[in-house]
Amino acid sequence: MTASRAKGYDMGLLAILEKPDDISVYAGHPSHLVVQKLREEMCDDALAYDMEF
């Protein structure tokens, strides 16, 4: 991503899941919750989106 399109964001996460049902497993996983808490402590804002192929 180019700096002009990043809109100030400088970090990203990509999760590739096998099926839509895996989203709830991922979202509630203890390791994800630890990282989510760290992100909330470190970041003022977040941008999230889903893509399906």
mmCIF file of the C-alpha atoms, coordinates in Angstrom:
data_MODEL
# 
_entry.id   MODEL 
# 
loop_
_atom_site.group_PDB 
_atom_site.id 
_atom_site.type_symbol 
_atom_site.label_atom_id 
_atom_site.label_alt_id 
_atom_site.label_comp_id 
_atom_site.label_asym_id 
_atom_site.label_entity_id 
_atom_site.label_seq_id 
_atom_site.pdbx_PDB_ins_code 
_atom_site.Cartn_x 
_atom_site.Cartn_y 
_atom_site.Cartn_z 
_atom_site.occupancy 
_atom_site.B_iso_or_equiv 
_atom_site.pdbx_formal_charge 
_atom_site.auth_seq_id 
_atom_site.auth_comp_id 
_atom_site.auth_asym_id 
_atom_site.auth_atom_id 
_atom_site.pdbx_PDB_model_num 
ATOM 1  C CA . MET A 1 1  ? 0.000   0.000   0.000  1.00 0.00 ? 1  MET A CA 1 
ATOM 2  C CA . THR A 1 2  ? 1.270   3.458   -0.805 1.00 0.00 ? 2  THR A CA 1 
ATOM 3  C CA . ALA A 1 3  ? 1.646   6.051   1.929  1.00 0.00 ? 3  ALA A CA 1 
ATOM 4  C CA . SER A 1 4  ? -1.048  8.261   0.417  1.00 0.00 ? 4  SER A CA 1 
ATOM 5  C CA . ARG A 1 5  ? -3.571  5.413   0.502  1.00 0.00 ? 5  ARG A CA 1 
ATOM 6  C CA . ALA A 1 6  ? -2.612  4.249   4.009  1.00 0.00 ? 6  ALA A CA 1 
ATOM 7  C CA . LYS A 1 7  ? -4.382  7.238   5.612  1.00 0.00 ? 7  LYS A CA 1 
ATOM 8  C CA . GLY A 1 8  ? -1.872  7.230   8.471  1.00 0.00 ? 8  GLY A CA 1 
ATOM 9  C CA . TYR A 1 9  ? -2.153  3.531   9.269  1.00 0.00 ? 9  TYR A CA 1 
ATOM 10 C CA . ASP A 1 10 ? 1.212   1.774   9.455  1.00 0.00 ? 10 ASP A CA 1 
ATOM 11 C CA . MET A 1 11 ? 0.366   -1.724  10.652 1.00 0.00 ? 11 MET A CA 1 
ATOM 12 C CA . GLY A 1 12 ? -1.831  -4.482  9.286  1.00 0.00 ? 12 GLY A CA 1 
ATOM 13 C CA . LEU A 1 13 ? -3.053  -7.989  9.935  1.00 0.00 ? 13 LEU A CA 1 
ATOM 14 C CA . LEU A 1 14 ? -4.210  -10.548 7.410  1.00 0.00 ? 14 LEU A CA 1 
ATOM 15 C CA . ALA A 1 15 ? -6.131  -13.634 8.505  1.00 0.00 ? 15 ALA A CA 1 
ATOM 16 C CA . ILE A 1 16 ? -6.936  -16.268 5.897  1.00 0.00 ? 16 ILE A CA 1 
ATOM 17 C CA . LEU A 1 17 ? -9.735  -18.503 7.105  1.00 0.00 ? 17 LEU A CA 1 
ATOM 18 C CA . GLU A 1 18 ? -11.127 -21.614 5.439  1.00 0.00 ? 18 GLU A CA 1 
ATOM 19 C CA . LYS A 1 19 ? -14.832 -20.928 5.925  1.00 0.00 ? 19 LYS A CA 1 
ATOM 20 C CA . PRO A 1 20 ? -17.103 -18.200 7.333  1.00 0.00 ? 20 PRO A CA 1 
ATOM 21 C CA . ASP A 1 21 ? -17.785 -20.212 10.502 1.00 0.00 ? 21 ASP A CA 1 
ATOM 22 C CA . ASP A 1 22 ? -14.089 -19.898 11.381 1.00 0.00 ? 22 ASP A CA 1 
ATOM 23 C CA . ILE A 1 23 ? -14.521 -16.170 12.053 1.00 0.00 ? 23 ILE A CA 1 
ATOM 24 C CA . SER A 1 24 ? -16.216 -16.787 15.402 1.00 0.00 ? 24 SER A CA 1 
ATOM 25 C CA . VAL A 1 25 ? -13.551 -19.336 16.382 1.00 0.00 ? 25 VAL A CA 1 
ATOM 26 C CA . TYR A 1 26 ? -10.802 -16.851 15.474 1.00 0.00 ? 26 TYR A CA 1 
ATOM 27 C CA . ALA A 1 27 ? -12.517 -13.925 17.211 1.00 0.00 ? 27 ALA A CA 1 
ATOM 28 C CA . GLY A 1 28 ? -12.965 -15.816 20.473 1.00 0.00 ? 28 GLY A CA 1 
ATOM 29 C CA . HIS A 1 29 ? -9.598  -17.580 20.523 1.00 0.00 ? 29 HIS A CA 1 
ATOM 30 C CA . PRO A 1 30 ? -7.562  -16.731 23.659 1.00 0.00 ? 30 PRO A CA 1 
ATOM 31 C CA . SER A 1 31 ? -4.462  -15.796 21.620 1.00 0.00 ? 31 SER A CA 1 
ATOM 32 C CA . HIS A 1 32 ? -6.507  -13.425 19.463 1.00 0.00 ? 32 HIS A CA 1 
ATOM 33 C CA . LEU A 1 33 ? -8.011  -11.796 22.542 1.00 0.00 ? 33 LEU A CA 1 
ATOM 34 C CA . VAL A 1 34 ? -4.521  -11.132 23.959 1.00 0.00 ? 34 VAL A CA 1 
ATOM 35 C CA . VAL A 1 35 ? -3.404  -9.477  20.722 1.00 0.00 ? 35 VAL A CA 1 
ATOM 36 C CA . GLN A 1 36 ? -6.663  -7.535  20.461 1.00 0.00 ? 36 GLN A CA 1 
ATOM 37 C CA . LYS A 1 37 ? -6.114  -6.128  23.956 1.00 0.00 ? 37 LYS A CA 1 
ATOM 38 C CA . LEU A 1 38 ? -2.571  -5.064  23.030 1.00 0.00 ? 38 LEU A CA 1 
ATOM 39 C CA . ARG A 1 39 ? -3.866  -3.393  19.864 1.00 0.00 ? 39 ARG A CA 1 
ATOM 40 C CA . GLU A 1 40 ? -6.485  -1.504  21.845 1.00 0.00 ? 40 GLU A CA 1 
ATOM 41 C CA . GLU A 1 41 ? -3.795  -0.276  24.260 1.00 0.00 ? 41 GLU A CA 1 
ATOM 42 C CA . MET A 1 42 ? -1.375  0.772   21.492 1.00 0.00 ? 42 MET A CA 1 
ATOM 43 C CA . CYS A 1 43 ? -3.679  2.159   18.806 1.00 0.00 ? 43 CYS A CA 1 
ATOM 44 C CA . ASP A 1 44 ? -6.006  5.131   18.798 1.00 0.00 ? 44 ASP A CA 1 
ATOM 45 C CA . ASP A 1 45 ? -8.040  3.848   15.869 1.00 0.00 ? 45 ASP A CA 1 
ATOM 46 C CA . ALA A 1 46 ? -8.523  0.763   13.721 1.00 0.00 ? 46 ALA A CA 1 
ATOM 47 C CA . LEU A 1 47 ? -9.877  -0.098  10.303 1.00 0.00 ? 47 LEU A CA 1 
ATOM 48 C CA . ALA A 1 48 ? -11.311 -3.534  9.571  1.00 0.00 ? 48 ALA A CA 1 
ATOM 49 C CA . TYR A 1 49 ? -12.863 -5.117  6.520  1.00 0.00 ? 49 TYR A CA 1 
ATOM 50 C CA . ASP A 1 50 ? -13.726 -8.570  5.232  1.00 0.00 ? 50 ASP A CA 1 
ATOM 51 C CA . MET A 1 51 ? -13.083 -9.939  1.761  1.00 0.00 ? 51 MET A CA 1 
ATOM 52 C CA . GLU A 1 52 ? -14.429 -13.161 0.341  1.00 0.00 ? 52 GLU A CA 1 
ATOM 53 C CA . PHE A 1 53 ? -12.975 -15.033 -2.635 1.00 0.00 ? 53 PHE A CA 1 
# 
